[in-house]
Amino acid sequence: MMTEALERISDQALVAGATGFTGREVVRVLVEKGVPTIAHLRPDSTRLKEWTERFQKMGAEVDNTAWELTAMTGTFARLRPAYIFSLLGTTRARVKQVARSGKDPKTQDYGAVDYGLAALLINAAKAAGIKPVFVYLSAAGTNAKSGSPYYQARWKLEQELIKSGLFYVIARPSFIIGPDRDEKRAGEIYGARTLDLLLALAGIFGLKKMNGRYRSTSNTILAQALVRLALDPNCANKIFESEELRNSD
């Protein structure tokens, strides 16, 4: 049934969050696999020209549709992408930066970005009358009982996606690491290294499941896994934990 549904729409992939640490790698992998790829860029991005040129050199097209339901619905109805990658996320540092600039920090918090923008993509796809494979980048540890706004936003989106009627792939990686991140997050890098060390020790003492679940993943390995899972009809409507993303060949 999934293959039949995809035959009724295009073979294109649209990547939301394309300039992110994982997003740029997903664009690259898709293009390398011969998938017609559209990188979505915010129309108000301060680096719009730079990223447009960068993605076009990769062989991808660029779309600048505003983050507004009617506009995004129109774009989806026109492009009819077979795959939508939702690789969006904010950080506490970004929220604080917005607050310091005098703007409303709620416009960039977890509810607005990690949940809100992804939910907009889901609703736009449904309104456009398409049924793509929707790949959502969630996080290890996401569950219904977490009191963290970060995990609450992601759990809420996961449940909405599962009930949406779209084909879905939900990925839950742990720390995402690599050498080419624009923002040098020293605390996150240190945290990933420390956690990996502790998990390695846990593995030695028999806690291999914990080691696999929370060990860090590089953005290149993660991107390859996301694309591979999206293109495989047998992987539709499943949740993949961190260890499965590293071993999904």
DACOR-V34536 format. One line per field, one symbol per residue. phi: phi as a letter, one per 30 degrees, with the letter a starting at -180 (. if undefined). psi: psi as a letter, one per 30 degrees, with the letter a starting at -180 (. if undefined). burial: + if it has 16 or more other C-alpha atoms within 10 Angstrom, else -. Layout:
phi->???
psi->???
burial->???
This chain:
phi->.dddddddbdcdccccidddededddeddedddidebccdbddcddcedddeddddddjcdbbceddbeddddddddddhddbbccccacbddddddddddjcddddbddddcdceddddddddddddicbddcccdcaejdadcdcdeddddddededddeddjddbbccbddecbldcddcdceddddddddddddddddddcjcdddeddcddbddddddddddddddcedcdibccdeddddbcd
psi->eeeeefffalglkkjkgffleeeeeeeeeeefggkkkjkkkkfgkfheeeeeeeeeefgllkkhklikeeeeeeeeeeehkfkkjjhkklleeeeeeeeffgljfffgaeeedeeeeeeeeeeeeeffgliljjjkjbkkfklffkfkeeeeeeeeeeeeeeffflkljkkilbkjllfgkejjieeeeeeeeeeeeeeeeeeeggheeeeeegklklfeeeeeeeeeeefjffgkhlkkleeeefhg.
burial->-----+--+-+++++++++++++++++++++---++++++++-----+--++--+---+++++++---+--++++++-+++++++++++-----+--+------+--+++++++++++++++++++++-+++++++++++++-------+++++++++-+++-+-++++++++++++-----------+--++-++--++----------++++++++++++++++++++----+++-++++++++---
